[in-house]
Amino acid sequence: MNRKLKNTLGLVGLLLLILVAGIVYIFVVQKSSITERTSKVAELNSHSLEKSKLLEELVQMQLRAAVLDSILAARKFNIPQDISSIKFFTFVNGLSPVLSPDMRINIEYAGRKPERDFEFYEYNLSGGGAYNDLYKFIYSIEQSKELKKIKNLSLSNLVIENDEGIPQFYVGYSMTVNVYFSRDDRFATSEFVENNLSTGLYHDVFYPIIRNEIPPNVDNLLDVQGAKLLALIPEGAFLSDVKGNTYLLWEGEQIYLGYLTKIDYDHNTVSFILNKGGIIEKVDLYLQPEIKKKK
């Protein structure tokens, strides 16, 4: 066998060896990869739709999204997605128009914590104010659309004198508030609409029934202690106080610590109702008969 034939046979053998190695690699080594890619191509081909069909599917998905959004909007509370810790400060500042200027609110950010499938920001609040202001503040936190919860609350009596020396009976408070949020948007609507946070006026359960503090007579109203009924006229009653000041009053008019409740022309009397620090007192003044001087 000559050398040329040997080289030819060697090249043929090498070619067969490469061919066999390629077949083994493709159908043995890459078989799983080929199967996976073939399945992926088949899946993509199954979802390959025309433009009109894709637009129709988009409209259906938008309608379904609108239905789900309306369901979330109908819920009393939503849990927003990844809100900033600053948002609660903005929420509290937004309550200022419905609270009196005397309401005091101090906020301290306490950190970010997990709770089951959600997370929350924790805030410590303290201050004081009128009972109805505090009621509105607590109601707004608990009833706001984005979920907030007061975890603990302590209340105390707080008495402060104003610039005129009149005592103001306030309520001091300290509370911990958790503001919840989620890692996704499954619990929030696309457009935020706040709940109705308006409240009525309620009886101040912290206001003392009997008080030691009596407000001063800053408006110079009639003080019936030591007052005299001078005359009854069609326009009302003519009275004087211990200092000699005279007043013309009619039924329902305010006096110091109370009101003139009745003018009795038949019996020549006037009646008053006084509130002396929670103690209700009725006072009647009589028209003294004129004493004729002896000649």
C-alpha positions as semicolon CSV with decimal commas, in nm:
position;residue;x (nm);y (nm);z (nm)
1;M;0,000;0,000;0,000
2;N;0,153;0,320;-0,105
3;R;0,181;0,630;0,110
4;K;-0,090;0,824;-0,075
5;L;-0,350;0,554;-0,009
6;K;-0,252;0,540;0,358
7;N;-0,302;0,916;0,396
8;T;-0,638;0,896;0,223
9;L;-0,757;0,615;0,452
10;G;-0,631;0,809;0,756
11;L;-0,824;1,119;0,658
12;V;-1,139;0,912;0,597
13;G;-1,101;0,751;0,939
14;L;-1,049;1,087;1,104
15;L;-1,358;1,224;0,929
16;L;-1,568;0,928;1,045
17;L;-1,437;0,975;1,401
18;I;-1,535;1,345;1,398
19;L;-1,877;1,259;1,252
20;V;-1,942;0,995;1,519
21;A;-1,826;1,234;1,794
22;G;-2,057;1,507;1,661
23;I;-2,355;1,273;1,650
24;V;-2,287;1,158;2,008
25;Y;-2,254;1,517;2,131
26;I;-2,570;1,638;1,955
27;F;-2,802;1,347;2,039
28;V;-2,659;1,251;2,377
29;V;-2,494;1,552;2,537
30;Q;-2,721;1,824;2,394
31;K;-3,042;1,618;2,382
32;S;-3,198;1,777;2,693
33;S;-3,108;2,127;2,577
34;I;-3,253;2,061;2,232
35;T;-3,574;1,923;2,385
36;E;-3,613;2,230;2,610
37;R;-3,557;2,474;2,325
38;T;-3,794;2,283;2,099
39;S;-4,065;2,307;2,366
40;K;-3,999;2,679;2,407
41;V;-4,033;2,737;2,033
42;A;-4,359;2,541;2,030
43;E;-4,493;2,749;2,320
44;L;-4,401;3,076;2,150
45;N;-4,563;2,957;1,829
46;S;-4,882;2,874;2,018
47;H;-4,902;3,235;2,151
48;S;-4,812;3,391;1,821
49;L;-5,132;3,581;1,740
50;E;-5,226;3,840;1,488
51;K;-5,226;4,209;1,582
52;S;-5,606;4,227;1,596
53;K;-5,622;3,930;1,834
54;L;-5,352;4,081;2,052
55;L;-5,545;4,411;2,072
56;E;-5,863;4,224;2,162
57;E;-5,681;4,037;2,438
58;L;-5,538;4,368;2,565
59;V;-5,888;4,520;2,591
60;Q;-6,012;4,218;2,787
61;M;-5,717;4,239;3,026
62;Q;-5,780;4,612;3,077
63;L;-6,145;4,544;3,161
64;R;-6,045;4,278;3,411
65;A;-5,790;4,512;3,566
66;A;-6,060;4,782;3,599
67;V;-6,293;4,536;3,774
68;L;-6,020;4,432;4,019
69;D;-5,934;4,798;4,081
70;S;-6,299;4,882;4,155
71;I;-6,313;4,594;4,406
72;L;-6,006;4,732;4,584
73;A;-6,151;5,085;4,576
74;A;-6,472;4,959;4,741
75;R;-6,276;4,824;5,036
76;K;-6,264;5,046;5,340
77;F;-5,887;5,015;5,369
78;N;-5,602;4,966;5,122
79;I;-5,238;4,878;5,183
80;P;-5,012;5,086;4,956
81;Q;-4,691;4,966;4,795
82;D;-4,350;5,077;4,922
83;I;-4,449;5,420;5,056
84;S;-4,202;5,669;5,198
85;S;-4,173;5,722;5,574
86;I;-4,230;6,093;5,507
87;K;-4,586;6,032;5,388
88;F;-4,728;6,003;5,742
89;F;-4,589;6,348;5,829
90;T;-4,764;6,483;5,517
91;F;-5,087;6,309;5,625
92;V;-5,077;6,471;5,971
93;N;-5,002;6,815;5,824
94;G;-5,306;6,773;5,600
95;L;-5,528;6,747;5,910
96;S;-5,434;7,097;6,030
97;P;-5,733;7,274;5,867
98;V;-5,983;7,064;6,067
99;L;-5,799;7,097;6,401
100;S;-5,778;7,406;6,621
101;P;-5,446;7,594;6,652
102;D;-5,425;7,480;7,017
103;M;-5,381;7,115;6,913
104;R;-5,022;7,003;6,980
105;I;-4,876;6,708;6,783
106;N;-4,519;6,580;6,825
107;I;-4,410;6,295;6,593
108;E;-4,102;6,075;6,629
109;Y;-4,010;5,817;6,364
110;A;-3,928;5,486;6,539
111;G;-3,822;5,263;6,248
112;R;-3,934;5,010;5,987
113;K;-4,050;4,665;6,094
114;P;-4,199;4,350;5,933
115;E;-4,536;4,194;6,022
116;R;-4,634;3,871;5,846
117;D;-4,660;3,942;5,471
118;F;-4,639;4,319;5,519
119;E;-4,416;4,586;5,667
120;F;-4,493;4,901;5,865
121;Y;-4,337;5,226;5,979
122;E;-4,368;5,295;6,351
123;Y;-4,419;5,645;6,494
124;N;-4,442;5,773;6,852
125;L;-4,683;6,065;6,894
126;S;-4,744;6,291;7,193
127;G;-4,907;6,624;7,273
128;G;-5,240;6,760;7,389
129;G;-5,549;6,949;7,284
130;A;-5,922;6,987;7,318
131;Y;-6,120;6,664;7,347
132;N;-6,296;6,702;7,012
133;D;-5,968;6,785;6,836
134;L;-5,810;6,471;6,978
135;Y;-6,116;6,267;6,878
136;K;-6,091;6,395;6,518
137;F;-5,718;6,320;6,513
138;I;-5,759;5,960;6,635
139;Y;-6,057;5,903;6,404
140;S;-5,861;6,030;6,102
141;I;-5,571;5,794;6,173
142;E;-5,789;5,487;6,228
143;Q;-6,032;5,555;5,941
144;S;-5,794;5,675;5,669
145;K;-5,794;5,479;5,342
146;E;-5,431;5,368;5,364
147;L;-5,414;5,131;5,660
148;K;-5,288;5,287;5,985
149;K;-5,337;5,145;6,333
150;I;-5,292;5,290;6,682
151;K;-5,118;5,013;6,877
152;N;-5,127;5,176;7,221
153;L;-5,271;5,496;7,364
154;S;-5,258;5,672;7,701
155;L;-5,464;5,980;7,795
156;S;-5,441;6,229;8,082
157;N;-5,604;6,551;8,204
158;L;-5,428;6,872;8,107
159;V;-5,526;7,217;8,242
160;I;-5,373;7,525;8,074
161;E;-5,462;7,891;8,132
162;N;-5,502;8,110;7,825
163;D;-5,377;8,468;7,793
164;E;-5,685;8,596;7,975
165;G;-5,631;8,364;8,271
166;I;-5,926;8,139;8,183
167;P;-5,849;7,769;8,245
168;Q;-5,869;7,542;7,939
169;F;-5,939;7,176;8,010
170;Y;-5,742;6,974;7,755
171;V;-5,651;6,608;7,712
172;G;-5,287;6,501;7,701
173;Y;-5,198;6,192;7,497
174;S;-4,917;5,963;7,390
175;M;-4,961;5,689;7,129
176;T;-4,780;5,453;6,895
177;V;-4,899;5,441;6,533
178;N;-4,814;5,177;6,272
179;V;-4,843;5,273;5,903
180;Y;-4,864;4,959;5,686
181;F;-4,739;4,898;5,332
182;S;-4,682;4,601;5,100
183;R;-4,398;4,490;4,875
184;D;-4,635;4,470;4,575
185;D;-4,948;4,649;4,449
186;R;-5,202;4,371;4,509
187;F;-5,372;4,562;4,793
188;A;-5,382;4,918;4,653
189;T;-5,589;5,099;4,390
190;S;-5,441;5,273;4,087
191;E;-5,598;5,605;4,194
192;F;-5,600;5,698;4,564
193;V;-5,921;5,850;4,707
194;E;-5,925;5,928;5,081
195;N;-6,214;5,818;5,304
196;N;-6,452;6,071;5,457
197;L;-6,273;6,173;5,778
198;S;-6,526;6,433;5,903
199;T;-6,675;6,388;6,250
200;G;-6,934;6,564;6,463
201;L;-6,895;6,724;6,807
202;Y;-6,905;6,496;7,109
203;H;-6,940;6,547;7,483
204;D;-6,602;6,597;7,648
205;V;-6,582;6,305;7,892
206;F;-6,259;6,451;8,036
207;Y;-6,420;6,786;8,123
208;P;-6,453;6,800;8,506
209;I;-6,806;6,812;8,642
210;I;-6,705;7,029;8,938
211;R;-6,413;7,270;8,898
212;N;-6,218;7,490;9,139
213;E;-6,130;7,733;8,862
214;I;-6,383;8,011;8,802
215;P;-6,317;8,222;8,489
216;P;-6,269;8,595;8,545
217;N;-6,530;8,845;8,433
218;V;-6,325;8,975;8,141
219;D;-6,632;9,101;7,946
220;N;-6,765;9,311;8,239
221;L;-7,096;9,125;8,245
222;L;-7,348;9,168;8,525
223;D;-7,246;8,980;8,842
224;V;-7,572;8,899;9,022
225;Q;-7,395;8,849;9,355
226;G;-7,509;9,160;9,542
227;A;-7,698;9,296;9,239
228;K;-8,031;9,478;9,270
229;L;-8,337;9,485;9,048
230;L;-8,414;9,854;8,993
231;A;-8,707;9,840;8,753
232;L;-8,903;9,631;8,504
233;I;-8,973;9,796;8,172
234;P;-9,120;9,660;7,846
235;E;-8,770;9,639;7,698
236;G;-8,645;9,418;7,981
237;A;-8,509;9,447;8,335
238;F;-8,301;9,732;8,472
239;L;-8,037;9,615;8,726
240;S;-7,726;9,739;8,906
241;D;-7,427;9,551;9,052
242;V;-7,239;9,612;9,377
243;K;-7,012;9,865;9,201
244;G;-7,306;10,076;9,092
245;N;-7,286;9,979;8,725
246;T;-7,629;9,956;8,561
247;Y;-7,746;9,704;8,301
248;L;-8,053;9,667;8,082
249;L;-8,112;9,298;8,017
250;W;-8,378;9,080;7,857
251;E;-8,461;8,711;7,871
252;G;-8,183;8,486;7,740
253;E;-7,908;8,748;7,771
254;Q;-7,574;8,636;7,913
255;I;-7,446;8,748;8,251
256;Y;-7,131;8,655;8,442
257;L;-7,136;8,272;8,490
258;G;-7,489;8,236;8,354
259;Y;-7,799;8,373;8,184
260;L;-8,115;8,568;8,263
261;T;-8,380;8,300;8,217
262;K;-8,712;8,470;8,302
263;I;-8,870;8,811;8,364
264;D;-9,192;8,780;8,566
265;Y;-9,388;9,104;8,534
266;D;-9,675;8,969;8,743
267;H;-9,460;8,906;9,050
268;N;-9,191;9,170;8,979
269;T;-8,903;8,919;8,975
270;V;-8,619;8,814;8,745
271;S;-8,459;8,470;8,750
272;F;-8,102;8,367;8,665
273;I;-7,919;8,037;8,619
274;L;-7,551;8,034;8,722
275;N;-7,284;7,771;8,660
276;K;-7,025;7,804;8,936
277;G;-6,758;7,557;8,835
278;G;-7,010;7,283;8,758
279;I;-7,246;7,367;9,046
280;I;-7,574;7,494;8,900
281;E;-7,746;7,763;9,106
282;K;-8,073;7,949;9,055
283;V;-8,094;8,311;9,171
284;D;-8,408;8,528;9,188
285;L;-8,406;8,905;9,235
286;Y;-8,715;9,090;9,353
287;L;-8,819;9,446;9,285
288;Q;-8,811;9,621;9,621
289;P;-9,121;9,825;9,700
290;E;-9,062;10,201;9,715
291;I;-9,052;10,330;10,072
292;K;-9,223;10,664;10,116
293;K;-9,035;10,919;10,319
294;K;-9,205;11,066;10,631
295;K;-9,287;11,435;10,618
